[in-house]
Amino acid sequence: MAKPLDEQYRAISDQVEQVAGKAVAVATLEVLGELKHRTPVDTGHARSNWIPAAGAPYRAVEPGSAGAAQAVGEVAIATGRVAKTFISNNVPYIQRLDQGHSQQAPTGFVRQSVFTGLARARAKITAMLKRVGS
């Protein structure tokens, strides 16, 4: 016997929500990985302060390593139940680094990281959607 329409619609809605949440998570984590990879390193402070967050941007600057804050944000996002994510870096000199004040990274490395991360995410999300559609 077929399920009533309201159950079918609810199941479809749940599946759409789940896939969308996973897509947001994949995109956020891919961009985060690129940002961390491309950030020039002297002390590692700028690289370790790329903090992902769910719902609202992370506003603090972590002294030393921000590994715990990064891990908390990554776990929250990886659940796939978040509609809005942020990646913040609040060290006072991150903008100067992005403007080319380090020989280790080109000017505009943040923008390049976002584009590359999103391209990687697009490929993963496309593969994920093909699995869902089959």
C-alpha positions in Angstrom: 0.0 0.0 0.0 1.3 3.5 -0.9 2.2 6.0 1.8 -0.2 8.9 2.2 0.8 12.0 0.3 1.7 14.0 3.4 4.2 11.3 4.4 5.7 11.2 1.0 6.1 15.0 0.9 7.6 15.0 4.4 10.1 12.3 3.3 11.0 14.3 0.2 11.4 17.5 2.3 13.6 15.7 4.8 15.8 14.4 2.0 16.1 17.8 0.4 17.1 19.3 3.7 19.6 16.6 4.4 21.3 17.0 0.9 21.3 20.8 1.2 22.9 20.6 4.6 25.6 18.3 3.4 26.2 20.5 0.4 26.7 23.5 2.7 29.0 21.5 4.9 31.1 20.3 2.0 31.4 23.8 0.5 32.4 25.3 3.8 35.0 22.7 4.7 36.5 22.7 1.2 36.9 26.5 1.3 38.3 26.3 4.9 40.9 23.7 3.8 42.0 26.0 0.9 42.3 29.0 3.2 44.4 27.2 5.7 46.6 25.7 2.9 47.2 29.0 1.2 47.7 31.3 4.2 51.3 32.3 4.5 53.1 31.1 7.6 55.6 32.9 9.8 54.4 31.9 13.2 51.3 30.0 12.1 49.0 32.4 14.0 47.1 33.6 10.9 46.7 30.1 9.5 45.4 28.7 12.8 42.8 31.5 13.1 40.6 30.5 10.2 37.6 29.5 12.3 34.5 28.0 10.8 31.2 28.7 12.6 27.6 27.8 12.3 24.9 30.5 12.5 27.1 33.5 13.2 30.7 34.5 12.6 33.4 33.7 15.1 34.5 37.0 16.5 37.6 36.2 18.7 41.2 36.0 17.9 42.7 33.0 19.5 46.1 33.3 21.0 48.6 30.8 19.7 46.8 27.9 18.1 43.1 28.0 17.6 42.8 24.3 17.0 40.1 23.8 19.6 37.9 26.5 18.1 38.5 25.2 14.6 37.6 21.7 15.7 34.4 22.8 17.3 33.3 24.8 14.2 34.2 21.9 11.9 32.2 19.4 13.9 29.2 21.8 14.0 29.3 22.3 10.3 30.0 18.6 9.4 26.7 17.6 10.9 25.1 18.9 7.8 22.2 20.5 9.7 23.3 24.1 9.3 21.9 26.4 6.7 24.3 29.3 7.3 28.0 29.0 7.8 30.9 31.4 8.2 34.7 31.3 8.0 36.4 34.1 10.0 39.9 35.2 10.5 40.1 38.0 13.0 43.9 38.5 13.3 44.5 42.2 12.7 46.9 41.6 9.8 45.0 39.1 7.7 43.9 41.8 5.2 47.5 42.9 4.7 48.5 39.3 4.1 45.8 39.1 1.4 47.1 42.3 -0.1 50.4 40.7 -0.8 52.5 41.7 2.2 54.0 38.2 2.3 56.2 36.7 -0.4 54.7 33.3 0.5 51.3 34.0 -0.9 50.0 36.0 -3.9 47.8 39.0 -3.6 44.2 37.9 -3.3 44.9 34.4 -1.9 41.7 34.6 0.1 39.6 35.0 -3.1 41.6 32.3 -4.9 41.0 30.0 -2.0 37.3 30.6 -2.0 37.0 29.9 -5.8 39.2 26.8 -5.6 37.4 25.5 -2.6 34.0 26.0 -4.2 35.2 24.3 -7.4 36.3 21.2 -5.4 33.0 21.3 -3.4 31.0 21.5 -6.7 32.6 18.3 -7.9 31.9 16.5 -4.6 28.3 17.9 -4.4 27.6 16.8 -8.0 28.8 13.3 -7.2 26.7 13.3 -4.1 23.6 14.4 -6.0 24.1 11.7 -8.6 24.1 9.1 -5.8 20.9 10.6 -4.4 19.2 10.7 -7.8 19.9 7.1 -8.6 
